[in-house]
Amino acid sequence: MPDPQRPTLLGCDFTSAPSRRKPITLAVGHTDRGRVLLERIEHFETLDAWGDRLKDAGAWVGGFDLPFGLPRELVVALGWPTDWTAYMAHFASLSRDDIRETFADFCSARPVGGKFAHRVTDGPAGSSPSMKWVNPPVAFMLHAGVPRLIAAGVTLPGLQTGDPARVALEAYPGLLARSVLGTTSYKSDEKAKQTPERLIARKTLIHALEGGQAPLLQATGLRLKLSHAQRDRLADDASGDALDAVLCLLQAAWAQQQHESGHPRYGLPAFDPLEGWIVTA
């Protein structure tokens, strides 16, 4: 049974356009003597349903696979406020067409090979620039997700002080997956690319997480604990959404361990308060 004195752990695989076919996926779990136990997987077919879930009472630490900020270079170049709360409110007021047009104009004035501005965290995390609006559309994920985190009144360490019992951190499942698989792909939303090789990669990754063999887990002594049914479900989900949510859950577990060890920002380093930082990067 979960310890009622410790926060629940959440891991969120996010999409900016959830639907029945492609919902937002939320892994819920807790830690027990170094094990990260997966309790259940929740799905949300609308942004509002997900936003309401964030407002639920109770203590949690969550890892969310969406960017929490934009590159300082971009914000300054556009003449937006250089305060995170203020520019995020401005960004939230824009339509997706506005964002696409504004960011495309910014990129068009830049040289080939350097079209996008990057956050500092993109380097160590290996993440896509948060201003990208295609492949993947992470700018739209920020636009859809962060205003709802703000509205839910949660704490975003280093960015927003809210309810100290509900803590949201920017996560990136690819960072943890690559530490085990390298560049081997383990998922695809395209049916034709849901190959036996990707199934083997998912099983390899799950095995490493359960054995505590990923470098992040080796450094902390954490390991994933699954039932047989949960293991099969994660392996059989060729989209990788459920597995990505669990990877974010493990990053949240690492952050919670850092907090319990006395780190004031859940393991986040000092970072630019305009840009945000990916936990464990």
N, C-alpha and C positions, 0 to 999 in steps of 0.2 A: 504493500500500500504506500502511496506517496506520503511523505512527511508533510503534515499541514503547516509546519513552520517554515518550509522552504518554498520558494516560488515554483510554479509550473514552468516548463520550458515549451517554447513554441518555435517552429520552423516553417517559414512561409515561402512557397514557390508561387510567385505572383505573375499575373497577366493583366495588362491594361484593358483588355476587352473580354472579360470572363463570360462563359456561356455554359450550356449543359455539356457540350462536347469538350470544352477546354475551360474548366473552372479554376478558380484560385484554390490551391491545395495547401492545407495547414496540418502539419504534424504536431501532435501534442504529446508531451512526455515528462519525465522527471528523472532525477539522479538518485541512485541508491548505492552507496559504498563503491563509487567509481564506475558504476554501470549507468548507462543512459538508456532507460526503458521507454520504448515507444508504447503509448497508451492507445492512441487512435489516430486516424486520418479524417480530417473534416474537409468538406468541399463547399465552395461558395460560387454560385452562378451569377451573382451581381456584385458590383462594387459596394452598393449600399448595404447588402447583407454582410459582407466582409467588414465594412466600417462599423456596423453595429456590434459585430463580434468583438472588436477591439475595445469597446466601451464596457464590456462585461466586468462586473466586480471580481476582485481576486488579484493575487500577486502573480506576475509572470515576467520572464525575461525571454524575448523573442529575437530571432534572426530573420530578417526580411530581405528577400532577393529582389531588391529594387534600389536604385541610387537615391541617396538622401540629399544630394546637392549637385550643383553645376560647377564647371571650372571657373576659378576666379578670373582668368583671362577673358572668358566669354562675358561674364557678368559686368566687368569693368568696361569692355569694349562696347557693350550695348547701352551703357549709361544707366543701368539698373541700380537700385539701392545696394550699398555694400554692407548690408546687415541681413543675415540669413532669414530672419522672420519677415522682414519687409520685402526682400526680393522674392521670397517664396510665395507671399501673398500676391505679388504682381504676376508671377509665373502662373499661379493657379487661375488668375482672371483671364488668361489668354485661351483662345480656342486652339485645337490641334492644328488647324490650318494656319493660324497666326504663328504658332511655334515652328511649323515646317518652313514657312516663308522666311521668318526671321533668321532661323539657323542656316537655311540654305544661302541666304544673302551673305551671312558671315563667312561661310565656307568658300563661296565663290570668289571672294577677294583674297584668298590665301593660296599659297603655292601647292602644286601637286605633291602628294606625300605628306602634307601637313595641313590638310583641310580642317580637321577637327582639333579643337582645344581639348586638353586632357586635365583631369584632376591629378594631384600628386599621388593619390592612392592607386591610380590605374597601373602605375609601374609595378610595384611589388605584388599587386593582386592579379595582374594580367587581365584586367577587366576592360570591356568596351567603354569608350568615352560616353559619359552620361548625357551628352548632347545629341547622340545619334537618334534619328527618328525612323531608321529602317535597319533591319538585319543586325541586331535586334532593335526594336523601337524603345530603347531604354528611356529616352526623354519622355515618351508618353507614359511609361511606367511610373516615373517620378511624378508626372503631372496628375496621374490618377491616384497614386498611393500616398504620397507624403501629405497632401492636404487632409486626407482622412485620418492619418496618424495624428496630425496636429489637432483636428477636430475632436478626436477621441481623448485628448488631454494627457497623452502618455509622455514619459520622459525619453528624449533622444539625447543621450550623453554628449555634451559638448555643443549641442545645437539648440535644444529646447528643454527647459525645466518644467516638468509636469508632475503627474502622479508618480511618486517614487516607487510605488508598488508595481507599476506597469512600465517596463523598460524595453524600448525597441532599438535594435541595432541593425545597421546595414550589413547584410551577409552576402556571400557569393559562393554558391555551391561548387562552381567550377574550380575554385582555388583548392578546395579540399580534394575534389575528385582527381585533379591533375597530379596531386602529390602521390597518388597511388597508381594511376593509369598512364601518366604522361600525356601524350597527345591522342591516345586511343579514344575514339568516340564510344559512348555508352547509351546514346538515346537519339531519337528523332521523332518529330511529329508526322513525318511523311511515311506512309505505309510501305512504300517501296524501299525505304532505307532502314526499316526495322528488321535487321538481319540477325542471323544466328551469332555472328561475331559480336554484335552489340549486346546480345543477351549474355554471352560469355563475359563480356566486359562488366556488365552490371553485377553478375554473380561474383566476379573477382573483387570488385569494389566492396560489395556487401560483406564478403568474407574478411577482407582487410579491416573493415570497420568493426565487425564483431570481434576480431582478434586483437583490436587495439593497435594494428600495425601501421596505420597512417601516421606520418611524422607528428602531426598535431596531437594525436591521441597518445603516441609514445611519450611525448614530452609531459603529459599531464596524468597519465595512468587511466584515462577514460577509455571506455569501450562500449559499443552499442550492444544492447540486449534485445533480441527479437524472438517472437514465437515462430514456429514452423510456418504458420499461415501468413504471418507478416513478412517473413523472408520470401515466400513464394510470391506474395503480392508485389513487393518491391521489384523483384526480378522480372515478373511478368508484365509490368507496366512499361511498355516499350517507349512511351513518350518521356519517361524519366521524371515525370512531375512529382510523383510520390517520393522517389529516391532523392530528388533535389530538395524537397521539403525536409527530409530526414537529415541531409547534409547540413542544411541551415540549422536544424535542431541541435546538431552536434557542435556547431560553431557557437550557438547560444549557451550550450553547456560549458564550453571552454570559457566564455565570457563570465558566466556566473561563478565559475571556480576562481577566476581572477579577482572578481569582486569580493568573494569570501576570503581571499588571501590579503585583502586590504587595498587592492588597486582602485583608485577613485573613479576611473572611467571604464570599468569593465574590460580592462586590457587594451583599450585604445591608446595610442601614443598621443602626444601633443600634435594637433593638426589644425589646418586652416579652417576656422569656423564658418567660412562661406561654402566650403567644399564637402565636408564630411569625410568619413574614413570607413573602410571595409574591415569589419572585425576579423582578427587573426592575420591580417596582411602585414 
